[in-house]
């Protein structure tokens, strides 16, 4: 039981961590809390669905779904958010909400307002035994994919010129412009990486759910936003930590709360988050420049 719940908790936390990291990357550079991030994830899910519907192999469909999320992220950055760069936080927030609602309406009216099933290979829904616990193949693969993705992104941010430019932009975008670095390219790369993480999260989420619908990305990204605040808004490491904490809390409260308290699971998780923020108002791992703003 403990092993099984631990796998489920880390698997869910990995999805939240990837989404939270995508939110944190964009916020740290342009100050945008991108609530359309969930719709980027949904777009990736529809990319998988349509690819399978046209007879493509599952591997090709997953690659197309991830690519679709990256393209959508870049499209939104160019068409909706680039012109708003430098606006105040409220304006950016309203813009992201508006974009999110527009995309949901488009999904509902052009594809389907109801969940559409996605048929993955039967082997993907298999299980195996460890210490008497039944572990699903998908949660296990989800953990591996999440950790590899987070490790790969860490290497990109720390070992590549583009990654270092993104980290510098998070510290001071205007100074980066004065140094001759093309800010638009750096911001576009940040959106592309956030779209990549959203696409990978879409793969994991649709494999676990077996369906996609216009609201698929809303609640995961809402939880991911809470995770970024818990970890420290603008802190990349904090976003990852917050995502795992939220995922672990959700699974543990679902597994071990008494039946009488189970309807209050989300409220209890949020109460624990509030308690953590009262203890550390800047988050568990606040951004290094948090106190300079």
N, C-alpha and C positions, 0 to 999 in steps of 0.2 A: 504493500500500500504506500509506504513512504517513498520507495524508489519510483513507483508509477507517478505519484503526485509531483515528485521532484522533477521528473522528465517533463511532465505537462507544464509545470510552473516555469522552467527554464525555456521551454519552447515558446510559450506565450510571451514571456519577458523578452525573448529575442526579437519577436515581431515588433513589440512596442519600442524596443531599443533602436531598431533600424528606422522606424518611422520618426521617433523622437530625434534621432541623429540627423535625419533629413531636414526636420524643422529647424534644428539648432544651427546647422550649417548656413542656411539661408538667413536666419535671424541674426546670426553673429556678424554677417557682412552687410546686409542692407536694412536690418531692423524690421523685417517683415515676418509677422506670424502668419504663415501661409495655410489657412484653413482649406484651401483648395487642394492641399496635399492629399487628403483622403480621396478626392475625385481623380487625382492622378493614379492612385492605387486602383480605384475602380476601373479606370480606363485600361490599365494593364490587365485586369481580370477579364474585361470584355475582349481584349486582344487575344487572350488565351482561348476564350469561348469561340470566337469567330474563326480562329485558326483551326481549331479542332473540327468545327462545323464544316469547313471547306476541305477536310480530309487530310490535313497535315499531321505529321507524327507528333507525339506528345512533347518530345524534346524541342522540335522546331516551334511548336506552339508556345512553349514556355519562353523560349528566346524571343519570339515575336512579342509576347506580352510584356516582357521586360523592356524591349526596345520601344514599344508603344508608350510606356510610362515615361521613358527618357524624352521621347519626342514631344509628348504632351507638356512635360515640365519646361522644355526649352521654348515651346510655342507660347505658353502662358507668360514666361519671362519676357519674351520679345513683344507680345501683343498687348498684355495687360499690365505688367508690373514695371517694365523699363521706364515708361513715361511717368510713373508715379514715384520713381526713385527720389529720395530726398524729402518726400512729403512727411507730414507728422504721423505718429503711430496710429491715431484714430482713423485717418484717411486710408492708410494702408490696410488696417483691419477691416474696414467697411468694403474696400475693394476686394480683398480676398474672400469675404463672405459672399459678395455679389457674384464673383467668378464661380464660386462653389455652387451657388444656387442655379446659375445658368447651366452649368455642366450637368447637374442632376436632372433638370428639366429636359435637356437634350437627350440624356440617356433614357429617360422615361418615355419620350415620345418618338425616338428613332430606333430604339432596340426593344426594350420591354420594361414596363413598370413593376413587373413581378420578378422574383428570382428565377433565373434560368439555370438548369443543371449543367454541370460540366463532367463529362465522363473521363475519368483518369483510369489508367491500367489497374487491374484488380490487385496486382502485387503492391501497389502503393498504399492500399488500405489494409495490408497484412499486419500481423502482430508477431511478437516473439516473447519468450519467457526469460526473465532474469530473477533469480531468487524467489520464485513463486509469483512474481508480479508480471502482469501482461502489459507489454510496452508496444505502442503503435509504431509502425515504420515511419509514418509522416512526422510525428513529433520528434523522433530521433533525427531524421534527416533535416528537419527544421532547425534543430540546435546546431548541427554541423554547418549548415548553410549560413545561419546567422553569425556564428563566430568567425567563419572564413570571410564573410562579407565585411564584418567590422574590422577584422585584422587587415584585410586588403585596403580598406579605406584609410585606416591608420597609417599604413605604409605610404599610400599616395600622399596624404597630408604632410608626412614627415620627411619623405625621401625624394619627392619630385619637385621640380621648379614650380609647376602649377600649384601643387599643394602648399608649398611655402608661400606663394603669392596669395593664396586664399587665406592662410593664417595671418599674413601681414594685413590683408584687407579687413579681417575681423578686428584687428587692433586699430587701424586708421586707414580707411579707404581713400580719404582725400590726400593723405601723404603718399599713398601708393600711386595716385595719379600724377603727383608732382615728380615722382621718380621715373615717369615715362612708361609705367606699366599700363596696358590697356585694360581699364576697369571693366568694360563691357564683357570682355572675354573671361575675366576672373569670375564675375557674377554669373555669367552663363554656365561656366563650369560648375559652380556651386549648385545651380538649379539642376544641371545634368546629373550630378552625383545624388542629389536628393531624389530625382526621378528614378535613378537606378535602384536606390534603396527602397523606394515605394514599389517599384516593379518586382523586386525580389520578395517583398512583403506580400504582394498580391499573389505570387506563386504559392507561397506557404499558406496564405489564408484560404485561397480557393481550393487547394489540395485538402485542407482540413474540413472545409465546409461542403465542398462538392457543388457549389453554385456561386453565381454572381448576381448582384442586383444593384440598382442605382445608389442605395444607401450603404453598400458594403464597406466603404472606407470611412464613413462618418464616425462611428463609435471607436474604431481603433485609433484614428488620428486624434479624437477627443482625449482618449486615454494617453496617447503619446504627448499631447500638449501638456497634460497634467504632469507627465513624467519629466518634461523639459523644465517645468517650473520647480518640481521637487528636486531635480538634480542641480538646478541653477541655470536660469534663462541665459542663453548664449554660451554655455559651457558644453563643449562636445563630450567630454568625459562624463560630465554630470547627466547629460541626456541619456547616455548608455546606461549609467547606473540607475537613473530614475526609471527607465523602461523595464529593467529587470526587477526592480523593487515593486513596481505596480503589478507586473505579471505574477510575481511570486505571491504577493498579498492577495490577488484575486483568486488564484488557485487554492491557496491555503484556507482562505475564508470559506470558499465553496466546499472544500473537502471536510473541514473540521468544525465549522460552526454548527451549533445545535439546530435542529429543524425549525424551532420557533424563531430563530434569528436569521435564517437563510434569506427571507425577503428583504432584509436590511443589509445585505452583503455589500452593495455598492456604497451605501451610506457609511458603513463601518470603515471601508477602505479609504474613503475620502476623509473621514474623521482622523484616521491615522496619518494621512498626508498633511492635514492641517496641523496636527500635533507636531509633526516633524518640521514644518515650516515655522511654527512658533518657537521651536528650539533653534532652528537655523534659518532665519528669514531669507538669506541670500541663496539658499539651496544647499544640498549635501556637498556638492563640489562646485562652488561658485566660479564664474569666469574670472580670470585674472584681472581684467579691466573693469570688473563690476563696480568697484569702489571709486573709479576715476570718473564715472559718468555723472 
